[in-house]
Amino acid sequence: MDEDQQDDKRQGEAQSSTSNGGGGEARGPLRMRITAPDPELRERPVRRLFTADSQDPELAAKQLAEKDREIRRLRERLAKAETIIEVQKKISEILSIPLNPPSNVDND
């Protein structure tokens, strides 16, 4: 067997030992310990099913109203914060205070 065929054979063995779930001991930096599957887990996840009984329209409406109140409250809070920032900018202009003062970095 020539050198190219030997290289191909080694690469094929390395790929088969790491790609088939550990049919042999993995060599090199990709050593993995083979463990038994967890009996608590299923092989495939089961999708949740929602029936008409599980979807409560009153609950959905209540949650929607709660989210609307939260959005309204956060918008009011944002408006107040923006007003405070504008006032701070005007005060800094009046007092001639730069908003972004230059940093004092010594270049030695």
C-alpha positions in Angstrom: 0.0 0.0 0.0 1.4 3.4 -0.9 1.6 6.4 1.4 -1.6 8.1 -0.1 -3.7 5.0 0.5 -2.5 4.7 4.1 -3.4 8.4 4.7 -6.9 7.8 3.2 -7.3 4.7 5.4 -6.3 6.6 8.6 -8.7 9.5 7.8 -11.5 7.1 7.2 -10.9 5.3 10.5 -10.7 8.6 12.4 -14.0 9.8 10.8 -15.8 6.5 11.5 -14.7 6.4 15.1 -15.9 9.9 15.9 -19.0 10.2 13.6 -20.8 7.0 14.4 -21.4 7.8 18.0 -18.2 6.4 19.3 -17.9 3.0 17.7 -14.3 2.9 19.0 -12.2 5.0 21.3 -11.8 8.5 20.0 -8.2 9.6 19.4 -6.8 13.1 19.8 -8.4 16.2 21.3 -12.0 14.9 20.8 -12.1 12.2 23.4 -15.6 11.6 24.6 -17.0 9.4 27.3 -19.8 7.2 26.1 -22.7 7.0 28.6 -26.0 5.2 28.7 -29.0 7.2 27.5 -31.0 9.1 30.2 -34.1 7.0 31.0 -35.9 10.2 32.0 -35.8 11.6 28.5 -37.7 10.5 25.5 -35.9 9.9 22.2 -38.1 12.5 20.5 -39.8 15.4 22.3 -43.5 15.3 22.5 -45.3 18.4 21.2 -47.8 20.0 23.5 -51.4 20.0 22.3 -53.8 22.7 23.2 -57.4 21.9 23.2 -60.3 24.3 23.1 -60.8 23.7 26.8 -57.3 24.8 27.7 -57.6 28.1 25.9 -59.6 30.4 28.2 -60.7 33.5 26.3 -61.4 35.4 29.6 -57.8 34.7 30.7 -56.4 35.8 27.4 -58.4 39.0 27.5 -57.2 39.6 31.1 -53.6 39.0 30.1 -53.9 41.3 27.1 -55.4 44.1 29.3 -52.5 43.7 31.8 -49.9 44.0 29.0 -51.6 47.1 27.7 -51.5 48.7 31.1 -47.8 47.8 31.4 -47.0 49.3 28.0 -48.9 52.5 28.9 -47.0 52.7 32.2 -43.6 52.2 30.5 -44.4 54.8 27.8 -45.2 57.4 30.5 -42.0 56.5 32.3 -40.0 56.9 29.1 -41.6 60.3 28.4 -40.6 61.5 31.9 -37.0 60.2 31.4 -36.7 62.0 28.1 -37.9 65.2 29.7 -35.3 64.9 32.5 -32.6 64.4 29.9 -33.7 67.5 28.0 -33.7 69.6 31.2 -30.2 68.3 32.0 -28.9 69.2 28.6 -30.3 72.8 28.9 -28.8 73.2 32.4 -25.4 72.0 31.1 -25.6 74.6 28.3 -26.6 77.4 30.7 -23.8 76.5 33.0 -21.3 75.9 30.2 -20.7 72.4 31.3 -19.6 70.1 28.4 -21.7 66.9 28.3 -18.8 64.8 27.1 -15.7 66.2 28.9 -12.4 65.3 27.3 -10.6 62.5 29.1 -7.3 63.3 30.8 -5.0 60.7 29.2 -1.3 61.4 29.4 0.6 60.4 26.4 4.0 59.5 27.8 
